[in-house]
Amino acid sequence: MQTITNEITRDVLLCNPDGRLNPAARGWSRRPQHVCNLKGRFLRKKKWDYWCIMGDRFLFSATIAHVDFAATGFIYLLEYETGRLAEQVAFRLLPRKPIMPEMVGGKIRFEHGRLALAFLETKTGMDMEVRSRRFGGKPLEAKLAIERPETHETLNVVVPWNERTFQFTSKQCCLPTTGTIAWGDEVLTFEPERAFATLDFGRGIWPYRTAWNWATFAGRAGPDVVGINMGAKWTDGTGMNENGIFLNGTMHKVFEDIVFEYDDTDFMKPWRMRTADSDAVDLHFEPFYEKPQRINLLLIASRANQVFGRYHGAVRAGGRTIPIDNLLGWAEEHVARW
């Protein structure tokens, strides 16, 4: 159960001048209020903007990350029915750029000889531009407009392992998206009202060893636009969690922990996610595609199993029970030494 329950309603510095966690930053908010003024702690600072846009037929994900010793641009595209997957990653070692904004928004660019990404804040949301000379054997150019309505609430929390290691995350869900991806001779289109983007904005000082679960979905349930963010493992014992339900632009904080039930020897088997002591969340997740990732560079290693699929069940928010039937989303387990 989350025990740090204070809601932050004005801008606050994440760090004190010595780089330790500012006690006033502990809490959660409905809008990004934290200024992530990280300093020092070389090799422990982790910064990223991860975007994933899910449409009816395919999804597209783009990430810009900076982890002190390296900067990364990473994209992938998955077509659900055929299971066609293409992905590309580019690295820069000991980079000065990209400059990662201290707050959600702003402008971020990652440029490499074969891959260029730009996340550009606008008055109404964010424009994403991606160019690749050779993505799955073909050139790619994506131009997407992600809408962030003025009244749209988000889930923002500080996870305090201790005063020297901590993470600010902004999870933004159910963001309407339009645009096209020109991939070779194909043009893939995200259609209005049928595609939603999710943002995972992270800025923090991380411990060397970490493990987490993360799961989310977004879509239409009858007349409602509903989504969820669920997490586990990495927040254990911190007094904070990253659980929240999004309903028609309002974020409903879930203070209960969410129990993840799944087979870690076969991630394609059905999962269940539920609140431990109530019926606020009771979901079944049926994967249709697994995207595993393994990295082993001796001191740096990670194992990630991300599965995409469909959610069924129900969530309770705003005094209502919202049936969930066949909504697209994903779930993952990640274990890392970094």
Residue frames relative to the residue before (quaternion, step in Angstrom):
aa qw qx qy qz dx dy dz
M 1.0000 0.0000 0.0000 0.0000 0.00 0.00 0.00
Q 0.4520 -0.6774 0.5090 0.2788 3.55 -0.95 0.92
T 0.1744 -0.8121 0.5526 0.0694 3.58 -0.76 1.07
I 0.6223 0.4594 -0.3478 0.5298 3.61 1.24 -0.27
T 0.0064 0.8691 -0.4898 0.0683 3.57 -0.05 1.29
N 0.4824 0.6890 -0.4510 0.2985 3.62 1.18 -0.12
E 0.3137 -0.7440 0.5689 0.1566 3.54 -0.99 0.98
I 0.2803 -0.7602 0.5698 0.1374 3.57 -0.82 1.07
T 0.1117 -0.8385 0.5333 0.0060 3.58 -0.74 1.06
R 0.7466 0.2664 -0.2157 0.5701 3.60 1.23 0.15
D 0.6664 -0.5188 0.3487 0.4064 3.56 -1.23 0.46
V 0.0080 -0.7908 0.6101 -0.0483 3.53 -1.05 0.88
L 0.4688 -0.6516 0.5170 0.2971 3.56 -1.12 0.70
L 0.4522 -0.6852 0.5005 0.2747 3.55 -0.96 0.86
C 0.8120 0.2328 -0.0842 0.5285 3.59 0.96 -0.89
N 0.4644 -0.6029 0.5684 0.3126 3.52 -1.32 0.45
P 0.7021 -0.4624 0.3125 0.4423 3.64 -1.22 0.20
D 0.6875 0.4705 -0.2971 0.4667 3.63 1.09 -0.54
G 0.5981 -0.6042 0.3436 0.3989 3.60 1.29 0.14
R 0.5473 0.5993 -0.4114 0.4147 3.59 1.25 -0.05
L 0.6627 -0.5180 0.3641 0.3998 3.54 -1.26 0.40
N 0.3910 -0.6926 0.5618 0.2277 3.54 -0.96 0.94
P 0.4515 -0.7084 0.4587 0.2895 3.65 -0.56 1.04
A 0.6441 0.5358 -0.3288 0.4359 3.61 1.06 -0.67
A 0.6169 0.5654 -0.3431 0.4267 3.60 1.25 -0.28
R 0.5279 0.6324 -0.4235 0.3769 3.60 1.20 -0.26
G 0.5568 0.5837 -0.4407 0.3937 3.56 -0.72 1.06
W 0.4009 -0.6855 0.5515 0.2554 3.52 -1.34 -0.34
S 0.0953 -0.8023 0.5875 0.0454 3.55 -1.21 0.38
R 0.5163 -0.6485 0.4789 0.2891 3.54 -1.31 0.42
R 0.7399 0.2014 -0.1529 0.6234 3.55 1.34 -0.18
P 0.5755 -0.5852 0.4156 0.3919 3.62 -1.08 0.51
Q 0.0304 -0.8244 0.5637 -0.0418 3.60 -0.43 1.26
H 0.6275 0.5841 -0.3271 0.3977 3.60 1.20 -0.39
V 0.2388 -0.7175 0.6396 0.1382 3.53 -1.02 0.93
C 0.2309 -0.8278 0.5023 0.0958 3.57 -0.31 1.28
N 0.0228 0.8450 -0.5259 0.0937 3.54 0.44 1.34
L 0.0290 0.8361 -0.5448 0.0570 3.58 0.73 1.09
K 0.0498 0.7895 -0.6105 0.0397 3.56 -1.09 0.70
G 0.8079 0.2603 -0.1983 0.4901 3.53 -1.24 0.55
R 0.6986 0.5073 -0.3248 0.3861 3.56 -1.25 -0.65
F 0.0177 0.8350 -0.5482 0.0444 3.59 0.84 0.98
L 0.7997 0.2232 -0.2641 0.4908 3.54 -1.03 1.07
R 0.6895 0.4556 -0.2958 0.4791 3.61 1.19 -0.22
K 0.5833 0.5758 -0.3832 0.4259 3.61 1.19 -0.34
K 0.0416 -0.7802 0.6240 -0.0151 3.56 -0.96 0.98
K 0.0373 0.7915 -0.6057 0.0720 3.56 -0.81 1.05
W 0.1870 0.7905 -0.5722 0.1131 3.58 -0.89 0.85
D 0.1558 -0.6970 0.6854 0.1418 3.48 -1.46 0.36
Y 0.0296 -0.7925 0.6082 -0.0324 3.58 -0.47 1.24
W 0.0581 -0.7892 0.6114 0.0025 3.56 -0.82 1.05
C 0.0325 0.7617 -0.6471 -0.0068 3.55 -1.13 0.70
I 0.1159 -0.7843 0.6087 0.0304 3.56 -0.81 1.08
M 0.1177 -0.8021 0.5849 0.0280 3.56 -0.70 1.14
G 0.1007 -0.7722 0.6260 0.0405 3.54 -0.86 1.07
D 0.7474 -0.3929 0.2785 0.4575 3.57 -1.27 -0.20
R 0.8102 0.2962 -0.1162 0.4923 3.58 0.96 -0.89
F 0.8128 0.0591 0.0153 0.5793 3.57 1.11 -0.57
L 0.2335 -0.7377 0.6087 0.1756 3.54 -1.35 0.24
F 0.1383 -0.7608 0.6289 0.0812 3.51 -1.29 0.48
S 0.0713 -0.8045 0.5897 0.0000 3.57 -0.87 0.99
A 0.0075 -0.7811 0.6240 -0.0178 3.55 -1.09 0.80
T 0.0552 -0.8033 0.5924 -0.0270 3.56 -0.93 1.00
I 0.0659 -0.7160 0.6911 0.0735 3.51 -1.24 0.71
A 0.0374 0.8094 -0.5809 0.0779 3.57 -0.75 1.07
H 0.0843 -0.7563 0.6475 0.0412 3.54 -1.28 0.61
V 0.0077 -0.8211 0.5681 -0.0542 3.58 -0.56 1.20
D 0.6930 -0.4920 0.2374 0.4704 3.57 0.99 0.98
F 0.8132 0.2532 -0.1417 0.5045 3.60 0.46 -1.14
A 0.8035 0.1095 -0.0456 0.5833 3.61 1.22 -0.34
A 0.1990 -0.7167 0.6502 0.1548 3.50 -1.35 0.49
T 0.1484 -0.8104 0.5665 0.0173 3.52 -1.03 0.86
G 0.0949 -0.7155 0.6858 0.0934 3.49 -1.27 0.67
F 0.0231 0.8191 -0.5664 0.0877 3.57 -0.73 1.03
I 0.0337 0.7903 -0.6108 0.0354 3.58 -0.89 0.94
Y 0.0741 0.7735 -0.6292 -0.0158 3.54 -1.26 0.43
L 0.1747 -0.7579 0.6245 0.0711 3.53 -1.30 0.59
L 0.0462 -0.7934 0.6069 -0.0097 3.55 -0.92 0.97
E 0.1953 -0.7411 0.6344 0.1005 3.53 -0.98 1.01
Y 0.4511 -0.7573 0.3979 0.2544 3.56 -0.45 1.24
E 0.7288 0.4785 -0.2742 0.4058 3.59 0.61 -1.15
T 0.7609 0.3730 -0.1977 0.4927 3.57 0.91 -0.91
G 0.3783 -0.7209 0.4931 0.3066 3.60 1.17 -0.50
R 0.3709 0.7313 -0.4937 0.2896 3.58 1.22 0.34
L 0.0085 -0.7991 0.5988 -0.0535 3.57 -0.71 1.15
A 0.0264 0.7504 -0.6605 0.0038 3.54 -1.09 0.80
E 0.0339 0.7991 -0.5986 0.0455 3.56 -1.03 0.78
Q 0.0633 -0.7853 0.6158 0.0102 3.53 -1.25 0.52
V 0.0498 -0.7873 0.6145 0.0067 3.54 -1.05 0.81
A 0.0520 -0.7747 0.6298 0.0228 3.58 -1.12 0.71
F 0.1928 -0.7937 0.5737 0.0608 3.57 -1.04 0.90
R 0.0582 -0.7218 0.6825 0.0992 3.47 -1.39 0.41
L 0.2947 -0.7766 0.5345 0.1559 3.59 -0.75 1.06
L 0.8532 0.0243 -0.0761 0.5155 3.56 -1.14 0.85
P 0.1804 0.8423 -0.4900 0.1336 3.58 0.82 0.99
R 0.3824 -0.6577 0.5872 0.2765 3.54 -1.26 0.43
K 0.7649 0.2171 -0.1179 0.5948 3.55 1.15 -0.62
P 0.5215 -0.0859 -0.8397 -0.1250 1.53 -2.37 0.79
I 0.4564 -0.6188 0.5545 0.3183 3.53 -1.27 0.44
M 0.2203 -0.7930 0.5588 0.1021 3.56 -0.58 1.16
P 0.4529 -0.7122 0.4573 0.2801 3.63 -0.57 1.07
E 0.5063 -0.6631 0.4681 0.2911 3.55 -1.14 0.67
M 0.7566 0.2266 -0.1617 0.5918 3.58 1.26 -0.31
V 0.6494 -0.4970 0.3902 0.4231 3.55 -1.27 0.35
G 0.7004 0.4196 -0.3394 0.4671 3.55 -0.94 0.94
G 0.5367 0.6229 -0.4605 0.3345 3.55 -1.19 -0.50
K 0.5109 -0.6130 0.4976 0.3400 3.52 -1.25 -0.52
I 0.0127 -0.7738 0.6332 -0.0122 3.55 -1.00 0.90
R 0.0161 -0.7863 0.6176 -0.0075 3.55 -0.94 0.93
F 0.0576 -0.7461 0.6622 0.0391 3.52 -1.14 0.81
E 0.0064 0.8127 -0.5810 0.0439 3.55 -0.71 1.08
H 0.0192 0.7570 -0.6490 0.0742 3.48 -0.97 1.04
G 0.6929 -0.4971 0.3081 0.4217 3.58 -1.14 0.38
R 0.8026 0.2744 -0.1315 0.5131 3.58 1.04 -0.71
L 0.7831 0.2243 -0.1167 0.5681 3.58 1.25 -0.14
A 0.0124 0.7872 -0.6156 0.0353 3.57 -0.93 0.94
L 0.0367 -0.7876 0.6149 -0.0132 3.55 -0.92 1.00
A 0.0064 -0.7781 0.6281 0.0061 3.55 -1.14 0.69
F 0.0966 -0.7450 0.6589 0.0385 3.54 -0.98 1.01
L 0.0093 -0.8444 0.5291 -0.0832 3.57 -0.29 1.29
E 0.3556 -0.7514 0.5230 0.1882 3.55 -0.52 1.24
T 0.0955 -0.7751 0.6235 0.0375 3.56 -1.07 0.86
K 0.6967 -0.4545 0.3340 0.4432 3.57 -1.28 0.02
T 0.7724 0.3490 -0.1794 0.4994 3.58 1.09 -0.62
G 0.8106 -0.1421 0.1004 0.5591 3.60 1.21 -0.07
M 0.5994 -0.5407 0.4270 0.4074 3.56 -0.71 -1.08
D 0.2361 -0.7325 0.6209 0.1490 3.55 -1.08 0.82
M 0.1528 -0.7750 0.6092 0.0698 3.55 -0.91 0.98
E 0.0226 -0.7783 0.6272 -0.0162 3.55 -0.90 1.01
V 0.0206 0.7973 -0.5997 0.0648 3.56 -0.77 1.07
R 0.0014 0.7826 -0.6223 0.0179 3.56 -0.98 0.91
S 0.0179 0.7785 -0.6266 0.0296 3.54 -0.98 0.91
R 0.4350 -0.7003 0.5003 0.2646 3.56 -0.92 0.88
R 0.8082 0.0213 0.0341 0.5875 3.55 1.05 -0.73
F 0.1006 0.7856 -0.5915 0.1509 3.53 -0.08 1.37
G 0.8143 -0.0755 0.0078 0.5754 3.56 -0.31 1.21
G 0.7239 -0.4507 0.2333 0.4675 3.55 1.10 0.74
K 0.7490 0.3189 -0.1900 0.5489 3.60 1.27 -0.07
P 0.5341 -0.6027 0.4623 0.3712 3.62 -1.11 0.49
L 0.1289 -0.7839 0.6052 0.0504 3.54 -1.18 0.69
E 0.0392 0.7555 -0.6538 0.0114 3.53 -1.17 0.74
A 0.0571 -0.8038 0.5918 -0.0182 3.55 -0.65 1.18
K 0.0050 0.7595 -0.6503 0.0152 3.55 -1.06 0.87
L 0.0620 0.8226 -0.5505 0.1277 3.53 -0.32 1.35
A 0.2012 -0.7547 0.6138 0.1147 3.55 -1.12 0.76
I 0.1167 -0.7922 0.5986 0.0214 3.55 -0.58 1.22
E 0.2639 -0.7965 0.5312 0.1174 3.55 -0.61 1.17
R 0.0629 -0.7651 0.6401 0.0306 3.55 -1.00 0.89
P 0.2569 -0.8017 0.5169 0.1550 3.62 0.06 1.26
E 0.6221 -0.5983 0.3615 0.3526 3.57 -1.03 0.82
T 0.7448 0.3951 -0.2210 0.4902 3.59 1.00 -0.75
H 0.4602 0.7077 -0.4362 0.3117 3.60 1.27 -0.04
E 0.2530 -0.7856 0.5501 0.1274 3.58 -0.75 1.06
T 0.1968 -0.7731 0.5974 0.0814 3.54 -1.20 0.66
L 0.4439 -0.6699 0.5271 0.2761 3.56 -1.34 0.18
N 0.0413 0.8111 -0.5741 0.1044 3.57 -0.50 1.23
V 0.0923 0.8110 -0.5666 0.1127 3.57 -0.64 1.12
V 0.2687 -0.6926 0.6362 0.2080 3.52 -1.35 0.41
V 0.1804 -0.7668 0.6111 0.0779 3.54 -0.82 1.08
P 0.1046 -0.8460 0.5222 0.0258 3.62 -0.29 1.24
W 0.2086 -0.7642 0.5962 0.1303 3.61 -0.24 1.18
N 0.7161 -0.2433 0.1512 0.6365 3.56 1.10 -0.84
E 0.7311 -0.4462 0.2695 0.4402 3.60 -1.23 -0.04
R 0.7101 0.4330 -0.2589 0.4911 3.61 1.24 -0.28
T 0.7585 0.2169 -0.1608 0.5931 3.60 1.22 -0.30
F 0.2100 0.7627 -0.5641 0.2367 3.55 -0.72 1.14
Q 0.1792 -0.7808 0.5930 0.0814 3.55 -1.26 0.45
F 0.1733 -0.7133 0.6644 0.1405 3.52 -1.17 0.75
T 0.0088 0.7905 -0.6122 0.0126 3.56 -0.91 0.94
S 0.1313 -0.7435 0.6504 0.0828 3.53 -1.13 0.80
K 0.0941 -0.7799 0.6185 0.0187 3.54 -0.59 1.20
Q 0.0298 -0.8036 0.5926 -0.0467 3.55 -0.61 1.22
C 0.0718 -0.8380 0.5360 -0.0732 3.52 -0.56 1.27
C 0.8237 0.2752 -0.1863 0.4594 3.57 -1.30 0.41
L 0.3540 0.7342 -0.5026 0.2880 3.60 1.05 0.74
P 0.3955 -0.7395 0.4843 0.2494 3.63 -0.48 1.13
T 0.0759 -0.8150 0.5740 -0.0232 3.54 -0.94 0.96
T 0.0218 -0.7624 0.6466 0.0099 3.54 -1.13 0.80
G 0.4289 0.7018 -0.5115 0.2489 3.55 -1.26 0.33
T 0.3906 -0.7205 0.5363 0.2016 3.52 -1.37 0.07
I 0.1977 -0.7211 0.6506 0.1333 3.49 -1.35 0.49
A 0.1564 -0.7666 0.6188 0.0699 3.56 -0.58 1.18
W 0.0433 0.8049 -0.5813 0.1111 3.56 -0.48 1.27
G 0.7850 -0.1351 0.0380 0.6034 3.54 -0.11 1.29
D 0.7986 -0.2214 0.1977 0.5235 3.57 -0.74 -1.08
E 0.6049 0.5708 -0.3518 0.4296 3.60 1.25 -0.12
V 0.1192 -0.7371 0.6562 0.1091 3.53 -1.28 0.52
L 0.1212 -0.7933 0.5963 0.0206 3.55 -0.56 1.23
T 0.1522 -0.8292 0.5373 0.0218 3.56 -0.77 1.07
F 0.2488 -0.6991 0.6498 0.1645 3.51 -1.11 0.86
E 0.2410 -0.8186 0.5118 0.0996 3.55 -0.52 1.20
P 0.6016 -0.5761 0.4073 0.3745 3.61 -1.08 0.68
E 0.8416 0.1874 -0.1748 0.4754 3.55 -1.14 0.84
R 0.7320 0.4067 -0.2386 0.4918 3.61 1.24 -0.02
A 0.7191 0.3335 -0.2328 0.5635 3.57 1.29 0.08
F 0.0552 -0.8037 0.5921 -0.0190 3.56 -0.95 0.97
A 0.2889 -0.7576 0.5672 0.1444 3.53 -1.03 0.91
T 0.1588 -0.7391 0.6468 0.1010 3.51 -1.31 0.59
L 0.1593 -0.7738 0.6085 0.0750 3.56 -1.00 0.91
D 0.0786 -0.7173 0.6890 0.0671 3.50 -1.19 0.82
F 0.0491 -0.7881 0.6125 -0.0377 3.55 -0.33 1.34
G 0.0387 0.8273 -0.5568 0.0631 3.58 -0.62 1.09
R 0.0750 0.7562 -0.6468 0.0642 3.54 -1.06 0.89
G 0.3623 0.7600 -0.4848 0.2369 3.59 -0.63 1.01
I 0.4314 -0.6189 0.5861 0.2957 3.47 -1.50 -0.04
W 0.1335 -0.8592 0.4937 0.0158 3.55 -0.25 1.31
P 0.4914 -0.5979 0.5319 0.3436 3.56 -1.24 0.46
Y 0.6570 -0.5388 0.3622 0.3833 3.55 -1.25 0.42
R 0.7820 0.2361 -0.1230 0.5636 3.60 0.96 -0.85
T 0.0612 0.8040 -0.5829 0.1005 3.55 -0.84 1.02
A 0.0041 -0.7598 0.6493 0.0331 3.55 -1.27 0.54
W 0.0705 0.8114 -0.5784 0.0458 3.56 -1.02 0.71
N 0.2425 -0.6602 0.6767 0.2179 3.45 -1.55 0.21
W 0.0243 0.7641 -0.6446 0.0092 3.54 -1.16 0.69
A 0.0810 0.7908 -0.6013 0.0809 3.57 -0.96 0.88
T 0.0625 0.7991 -0.5908 0.0923 3.55 -1.08 0.76
F 0.0279 0.7521 -0.6557 -0.0598 3.52 -1.36 0.26
A 0.0385 -0.7707 0.6343 0.0473 3.56 -1.34 0.25
G 0.3653 0.7283 -0.5306 0.2340 3.55 -1.05 0.73
R 0.6149 -0.5461 0.4270 0.3762 3.51 -1.33 -0.23
A 0.0635 -0.7545 0.6530 0.0171 3.52 -1.00 0.95
G 0.7772 -0.1599 0.0596 0.6057 3.57 0.08 1.29
P 0.8179 -0.1970 0.1470 0.5202 3.61 -0.76 -0.97
D 0.6443 0.5609 -0.3012 0.4236 3.58 1.27 -0.27
V 0.2592 -0.6755 0.6563 0.2138 3.49 -1.36 0.45
V 0.0301 0.8289 -0.5494 0.1013 3.55 -0.49 1.23
G 0.0541 0.7780 -0.6243 0.0444 3.54 -1.16 0.69
I 0.1672 -0.7763 0.5995 0.1000 3.53 -1.30 0.16
N 0.1136 -0.7278 0.6634 0.1315 3.51 -1.34 0.40
M 0.0102 -0.7984 0.5998 -0.0526 3.55 -0.85 1.06
G 0.0228 0.7997 -0.5989 0.0359 3.56 -1.02 0.83
A 0.0010 -0.7840 0.6208 -0.0048 3.54 -1.29 0.39
K 0.7534 0.3968 -0.3370 0.4018 3.51 -1.47 0.24
W 0.7734 0.3779 -0.2357 0.4511 3.61 0.46 -1.13
T 0.7002 0.4453 -0.2698 0.4885 3.59 1.18 -0.42
D 0.4118 0.7386 -0.4632 0.2653 3.61 1.24 -0.16
G 0.8463 0.1853 -0.1513 0.4760 3.55 -0.92 0.97
T 0.5858 0.6050 -0.3661 0.3958 3.61 1.24 0.03
G 0.4696 -0.6617 0.4547 0.3672 3.60 1.20 -0.40
M 0.7168 0.3701 -0.2243 0.5467 3.59 1.26 0.04
N 0.0331 -0.7585 0.6442 0.0926 3.54 -1.29 0.37
E 0.4075 -0.7039 0.5261 0.2485 3.58 -1.30 0.11
N 0.3806 0.7442 -0.4620 0.2963 3.56 1.03 0.80
G 0.2284 0.7698 -0.5696 0.1755 3.55 -0.86 0.98
I 0.2850 -0.7347 0.5959 0.1546 3.54 -1.22 0.67
F 0.2043 -0.7705 0.5965 0.0934 3.56 -0.97 0.95
L 0.0514 0.8042 -0.5857 0.0868 3.57 -0.67 1.11
N 0.8421 -0.1632 0.0597 0.5105 3.55 -0.54 1.26
G 0.7752 -0.3837 0.1708 0.4719 3.55 0.91 1.01
T 0.6573 0.4621 -0.3139 0.5058 3.60 1.27 -0.10
M 0.2705 -0.7576 0.5739 0.1535 3.58 -0.95 0.91
H 0.1511 -0.7762 0.6099 0.0515 3.56 -0.82 1.08
K 0.3193 -0.7743 0.5163 0.1786 3.58 -0.37 1.24
V 0.1969 -0.7469 0.6260 0.1070 3.55 -1.00 0.92
F 0.2213 -0.8147 0.5255 0.1055 3.58 -0.37 1.22
E 0.5722 0.5748 -0.3841 0.4411 3.58 1.22 -0.31
D 0.4926 -0.5978 0.5324 0.3413 3.53 -1.24 0.45
I 0.2973 -0.7271 0.5890 0.1899 3.55 -1.23 0.54
V 0.3200 -0.7497 0.5575 0.1572 3.52 -0.88 1.05
F 0.1900 -0.7588 0.6157 0.0948 3.57 -0.86 1.05
E 0.0438 -0.7845 0.6185 -0.0028 3.57 -0.79 1.06
Y 0.2808 0.7425 -0.5548 0.2491 3.59 -0.54 1.21
D 0.4832 -0.6475 0.5143 0.2877 3.54 -1.33 0.33
D 0.2354 -0.8152 0.5122 0.1332 3.59 -0.35 1.19
T 0.5942 0.5017 -0.3959 0.4882 3.57 1.25 0.36
D 0.7733 0.1088 -0.0792 0.6196 3.58 1.31 -0.18
F 0.1833 -0.8423 0.5003 0.0814 3.56 0.08 1.32
M 0.6009 0.5694 -0.3619 0.4287 3.61 1.25 -0.22
K 0.5088 0.6031 -0.4437 0.4248 3.59 1.22 -0.01
P 0.6438 -0.5384 0.3602 0.4074 3.63 -1.12 0.50
W 0.2621 -0.7288 0.6159 0.1446 3.54 -1.22 0.72
R 0.1239 -0.7405 0.6438 0.1476 3.52 -1.39 0.22
M 0.0690 -0.7625 0.6423 0.0362 3.55 -1.07 0.84
R 0.1203 0.7974 -0.5771 0.1288 3.58 -0.80 1.02
T 0.4931 -0.6044 0.5276 0.3364 3.52 -1.23 0.51
A 0.5679 -0.6700 0.3737 0.2983 3.51 -0.99 0.98
D 0.8436 0.2119 -0.0555 0.4903 3.60 0.89 -0.88
S 0.7604 0.2694 -0.1847 0.5613 3.61 1.19 0.23
D 0.5210 -0.6154 0.4809 0.3442 3.56 -1.35 -0.13
A 0.2559 0.7924 -0.5187 0.1937 3.61 1.14 0.51
V 0.7812 0.0571 -0.0169 0.6214 3.59 1.07 -0.76
D 0.1718 0.7423 -0.6350 0.1279 3.55 -0.87 1.02
L 0.1492 0.8262 -0.5078 0.1931 3.54 0.01 1.36
H 0.1699 -0.7246 0.6575 0.1174 3.49 -1.28 0.62
F 0.1506 -0.7963 0.5851 0.0291 3.55 -0.93 0.98
E 0.1147 -0.7999 0.5888 0.0194 3.55 -0.75 1.12
P 0.2580 -0.7993 0.5221 0.1483 3.62 -0.26 1.21
F 0.1338 -0.7695 0.6138 0.1150 3.55 -1.24 0.55
Y 0.7934 0.1273 -0.1001 0.5867 3.61 1.23 -0.11
E 0.1674 -0.7765 0.6009 0.0892 3.57 -0.99 0.89
K 0.1068 -0.7745 0.6226 0.0340 3.54 -0.99 0.95
P 0.0526 -0.8220 0.5668 0.0150 3.62 0.02 1.24
Q 0.0723 -0.7773 0.6233 0.0466 3.55 -1.25 0.49
R 0.0398 -0.7908 0.6106 -0.0111 3.55 -0.93 0.95
I 0.0248 0.7603 -0.6485 0.0289 3.56 -1.01 0.91
N 0.0893 0.7852 -0.6086 0.0707 3.60 -0.88 0.93
L 0.1020 0.7821 -0.5977 0.1440 3.52 -0.28 1.39
L 0.6510 -0.5293 0.2812 0.4658 3.56 1.06 0.91
L 0.8188 0.1754 -0.1086 0.5356 3.63 0.05 -1.18
I 0.7441 0.2874 -0.1667 0.5796 3.57 1.19 -0.57
A 0.1829 0.7757 -0.5838 0.1552 3.56 -0.76 1.03
S 0.0471 0.7892 -0.6122 0.0143 3.55 -1.16 0.57
R 0.1132 -0.7429 0.6553 0.0774 3.49 -1.32 0.56
A 0.0268 0.8027 -0.5916 0.0701 3.54 -0.59 1.19
N 0.0534 -0.7627 0.6442 0.0199 3.53 -0.99 0.92
Q 0.0012 -0.7944 0.6040 -0.0636 3.54 -0.34 1.32
V 0.0559 -0.7997 0.5977 0.0002 3.56 -0.80 1.03
F 0.2457 -0.7539 0.5988 0.1125 3.52 -1.09 0.89
G 0.1993 0.7908 -0.5539 0.1674 3.54 -1.01 0.79
R 0.5562 -0.6022 0.4698 0.3275 3.53 -1.28 -0.49
Y 0.3206 -0.7565 0.5516 0.1437 3.53 -1.06 0.90
H 0.0441 -0.7532 0.6562 0.0137 3.50 -1.27 0.72
G 0.5074 0.6451 -0.4735 0.3196 3.58 -1.17 0.49
A 0.4443 -0.6693 0.5144 0.3000 3.56 -0.97 -0.84
V 0.1114 -0.7404 0.6548 0.1031 3.53 -1.33 0.47
R 0.2662 -0.7456 0.5874 0.1679 3.56 -1.23 0.54
A 0.1843 0.7664 -0.5924 0.1667 3.56 -0.82 1.06
G 0.8393 0.1440 -0.1200 0.5103 3.56 -1.03 0.78
G 0.6775 -0.5047 0.2936 0.4473 3.58 1.09 0.68
R 0.6639 0.4778 -0.2954 0.4937 3.58 1.29 0.18
T 0.2981 -0.6873 0.6198 0.2335 3.52 -1.34 0.35
I 0.1389 -0.8017 0.5801 0.0377 3.57 -0.67 1.13
P 0.3195 -0.7459 0.5480 0.2030 3.62 -0.54 1.10
I 0.1871 -0.7629 0.6124 0.0897 3.55 -1.03 0.87
D 0.0777 0.8092 -0.5716 0.1113 3.56 -0.60 1.15
N 0.8786 -0.0553 0.0063 0.4743 3.55 -0.58 1.22
L 0.3720 0.7319 -0.4988 0.2779 3.62 1.06 0.59
L 0.4623 -0.7067 0.4790 0.2395 3.54 -0.97 0.99
G 0.2291 0.7612 -0.5876 0.1511 3.54 -1.07 0.77
W 0.3237 -0.7297 0.5563 0.2308 3.53 -1.24 -0.37
A 0.1261 -0.7426 0.6500 0.1011 3.51 -1.42 0.18
E 0.0315 -0.8207 0.5705 -0.0048 3.57 -1.13 0.56
E 0.1755 -0.6928 0.6804 0.1621 3.44 -1.47 0.33
H 0.0096 -0.8012 0.5968 -0.0425 3.57 -0.89 0.97
V 0.0307 -0.7689 0.6384 -0.0167 3.55 -0.94 1.00
A 0.0515 0.8413 -0.5306 0.0897 3.60 -0.66 1.06
R 0.1291 -0.6759 0.7119 0.1403 3.46 -1.46 0.46
W 0.2355 0.7781 -0.5381 0.2225 3.57 -0.35 1.21
